[in-house]
Amino acid sequence: MSWYIYFLFCDQKTYYVGLTHNLVQRFNSHLNKENIGTKEFSDLDMVYYEKFETRKEAEYREKQLKGWSRAKKKALIDGDIDMLKKLSKS
């Protein structure tokens, strides 16, 4: 079974980082207000995900990403490697 980390962009202002083994089901649960971390938001967009072979790998990456700044998350989502490197040095 594959595992995924994903970013939701919530109400065009904040990123939510999550972990799942089923992206479609998990996104639908967010849209249906079944998740405490996102139920207050009215506009949710899945803007990024990464796939992993094990839950342990995905959990490690999720923890790493949750520690990142908003700017660094946006650079990753945008595929802006130069900005990501710059933000990683600071």
C-alpha positions in Angstrom: 0.0 0.0 0.0 1.3 3.5 -0.9 1.1 6.4 1.5 0.9 10.1 0.7 1.6 13.5 2.3 -0.5 16.3 0.9 -1.1 20.1 1.1 -4.5 21.7 1.2 -4.7 25.4 0.6 -7.5 26.5 2.9 -9.6 29.7 2.3 -6.8 31.0 0.1 -4.6 31.8 3.1 -3.2 28.8 4.9 -1.7 25.4 4.2 -2.7 22.2 5.9 -0.3 19.3 5.7 -1.7 15.8 6.0 -1.0 12.1 5.6 -3.2 9.3 4.1 -3.2 6.1 2.1 -6.2 7.2 -0.1 -6.0 10.8 -1.4 -9.5 10.9 -2.9 -11.2 9.5 0.2 -9.2 11.8 2.5 -9.9 14.9 0.4 -13.6 14.1 0.3 -13.6 13.8 4.1 -12.1 17.3 4.3 -14.7 18.6 2.0 -17.5 17.0 4.0 -16.2 18.7 7.2 -15.2 15.4 8.9 -11.8 16.6 9.9 -11.3 18.8 12.9 -8.2 20.5 11.4 -10.0 21.8 8.4 -13.8 21.9 9.2 -13.7 25.6 9.8 -12.6 26.3 6.2 -15.1 26.8 3.4 -12.6 26.7 0.4 -10.2 23.8 0.2 -7.9 22.9 -2.7 -5.4 20.0 -2.8 -2.4 21.8 -4.2 0.4 19.2 -3.7 1.2 15.6 -2.8 4.1 13.2 -2.6 3.9 9.4 -2.7 5.8 7.0 -0.4 6.2 3.2 -0.1 5.9 3.1 3.7 3.9 4.9 6.3 7.1 5.6 8.2 8.6 7.4 5.3 5.5 9.5 4.8 5.3 10.3 8.5 8.9 11.5 8.5 8.2 13.8 5.5 5.0 15.1 7.0 6.8 16.1 10.2 9.5 17.8 8.2 7.0 19.7 6.1 4.9 20.8 9.1 8.0 22.6 10.4 8.5 24.6 7.2 7.6 28.2 6.8 4.7 29.2 4.5 7.2 30.7 2.0 9.1 27.4 1.8 5.9 25.4 1.4 4.8 27.7 -1.4 8.2 27.3 -3.2 7.9 23.5 -3.0 4.3 23.6 -4.4 5.4 26.0 -7.2 8.4 23.8 -8.0 10.7 26.8 -7.5 13.9 25.0 -6.6 16.0 28.2 -6.5 13.7 29.8 -3.9 13.5 26.6 -2.0 17.3 26.4 -1.8 17.5 30.1 -0.8 14.9 29.6 2.0 16.6 26.5 3.2 19.9 28.4 3.8 18.2 31.1 5.9 
